[in-house]
Amino acid sequence: MTRVTTSAPDPTRPAGSPDEQARAAAEDLGAFVAASPSSFHAAAQVRDRLVARGFSELDEAAPWPSSPGGYVVVRDGGVIAWVVPTGAGPTTPFTVLGAHTDSPGFVLKPRPTTGRDGWVQAGVEVYGGPLLNSWLDRELVLAGRLVTRDGASHLTRTEPLLRIPQLAIHLDRAVNDGLTLDRQQHTQPVWSLGDPSRADLLAVLAGAAGIDPADVAGYDVVTADAQHPAVFGAGGTLLASGRLDNLASVHAGLRALEEIGPEGLGGDAPIAVLAAFDHEEIGSETRSGAAGPFLADVLSRVGAGLGASADEHHRALAGSLCVSADCGHGVHPNYPERHDPANRPRLGSGVLLKINANQRYATDGVGAAAWHRICADAAADVQEFVSNNVLPCGSTIGPITATRLGIRTVDVGLPLLSMHSARELAAVEDVAALGRAARSALAGAWR
């Protein structure tokens, strides 16, 4: 059973504390994160919640319906869901909210049961760009999918099992002058005592999935922080959680589709699409990543179901918008010099509009204006984010999607501290604002 720890309601909360709707949104995000320790779990959570709302799950290998309604399809650790409104035609545009389901951390290697000197350890490989020191001295779970010899996939998740123990200060007196971690030698977690030859980590994972270890023929398993998300701080203003980058955006799009519902909005509403890709943290070049064909495949099949010719489908794309929603950096009070001197987004002051002259973000003037219209409709404040010139920024699915499909794309997101930490920090009010903006975007407020 998942849980989110929260501060008790306090009628004397300080001014600026989130209202109950904002707290509920943050708590729901915390529950979503807790239920999504891997990209495969996150995709399944999106599917299950939307199916419970009345959406229909589709099989990519089967024919798809052409009737209006809400639909969802899972491809490995990615998931795309959409609503075709009544009255949609061959040139009806799409509004795509793009996000990603994966987060930096560690992936289980082949022959994962290792160890030495009386310790049983897990062999792991660094995934993406985690803040390595943040993973030390934390209880970790293993989660992901096991594939049996018949080709079936089985979700698995252990109880708290692993820990990467830091060296005591008595054995490294200079550690507070600078911690350097060897990515191979210093990041292998312990999970038991004894002889590694008598232990079997895959058997533990198979037991958690309820299958025979001898049937496991392949696996994709990651580590996740075992600590539950928590709303905390004066008046419950802050949210601490793993994997906010980027499950916060996936969750915002999910709640928006739940509100819109499979019946859609009617009128001339666009086709609302949530595209949550896997593998963004390692470049997106996979069948379930943004650089793969997943979104193009879905949009093409939706257009074909509406009777669109090739010309009409291109016209629909030309009138569409992709909102690439990923997390960005709020100003850190202990490192204020690391941020742009003029553009200084703060946690609790609104959602981000992410801009980069070298197109690491896809935002242009037209996209920026569309995002401002969306946020005005959602009653959400907007803050510009741009990197300090001496610190190159990361990138998102935005430029990839814009390049692949030619859809006008704007990069936005939730401001965080401690991005890529095992436990990141957000403001409760910003979580609610991003959710409102996602709803307005998918409803077509930019048009």
C-alpha positions, 0 to 999 in steps of 0.5 A: 500500500502506497502512502504520502506523509503530510503535515496535519491541516493547520488553520494558522498556516502562514500566508501563501500556504497552498489551498486544499486543492493544491495539497490534494494535487501534490498528494496525488502526485506523491501517490503516483510516484510511489506506485511508479518505481520504474518506467514500466510501472509508470506506464502501467499506472497511466494506463490503469487510471485512464482505463478506470476513467473509461478509456479503452486500451489498444493493442498496437498489433490489432486494428484501431477504432475510428470512433470518438473516445479516449484511448491508451496504448503502452509500448514498453516503458512508454505510454500514449493516451488521447481523446478524439472529440466528437466532430473531429475530422481529418484536419483536426489538430493535435495538442500533445503534452510530451513528458518522460517516464524514466529517471536517473539512477542505476540499472541491474547488470547481467549476473547481478548477484555479486559480493566480497568480504562477507557481503552480498551485493548487486551489480548495477550500471549507472543510468543517465546522470544521477547525483551519485552522492545522493544515493548513498546511505538510502534504502533502495528497492528494485523494480521493473519487468521480468520477461519469461521464456514465453515472452510475457512481461511481469512487473516486479518490485521488491521491498526495501532491499539495497543500500550503497554504504558510504565510507566512514569519515574515520577512514577518509578524513578528507571526505568533507573537502571533496567526495569523489566516487568511482562509478564502478567501485563505490556504487555497488549496493549491499543487500545481504550478508554471507556467501554470494554464491549461495544468494540469488537476486533474480530469485528475489525479483521473481518471488516478488513477481510471483513467478518461477525464477527458472522461467526468467529469460530477460529483465529490465530492472532499476533501483528506486529510493524506498522513502515515500514522498512527503509534503512538509515545510511551514504550512505544507508548502514543499514536496520532497520525492524521488523521480519528480523529474519527470513523473511530475509532468506525466502526472499533470498530463494524466490528471488533465486527461482524467478531467477531460474524460473519454467523452472529450470536450466537444465543439472544435476541441483539438485531439488531446494527447499525452505522450510519455516516453521512456529513455529521455535521460539517455538520449531517447533513441529507442522504440519507446523513446521520443527519437523513436517512431512511437508518437508518429505511429500513433498520430498517423493511425489516429489520422487514418482512423479519421479518414485523413489523406497524407495531405490532410494529416500534414495539415493537421500536424501543421496546426498542432502544438506540442508542449514538452513538459519537463522539470527545470531549475529554480534558483538555489539559495546556497548557489545563487551565482549559478543562475542567470542574473536577470531570469531567476525562477523561484519555487512557488512562483509559477511554472517555467517557460524554458528558453535556450538560444542554441535550441536545447529547448524548442521554445520560440516566440510563437510557442512562448506566446502560446504558453502565456495564453495557456497559463492565463487560461489556467490562472498559472503564473509563468517564469522564464528559465534560461541558463547562465552562459557559463553553464550549458543546459540539458535538453528535453524531448522538445527538440526531438519531437519538433525535428521528427514531426515538425509540430510547433513545440514549446518547452515548459516545466516544474521548477525544482531544487536538487534535480537528478538527486535520489530525492528532489524538491518542488513547491506544492503550489507549482505542482497544482499550477502545472496541472492546471496548465496541462488541462488548459493546453490539452483543451486547446487554450493556445488556439 
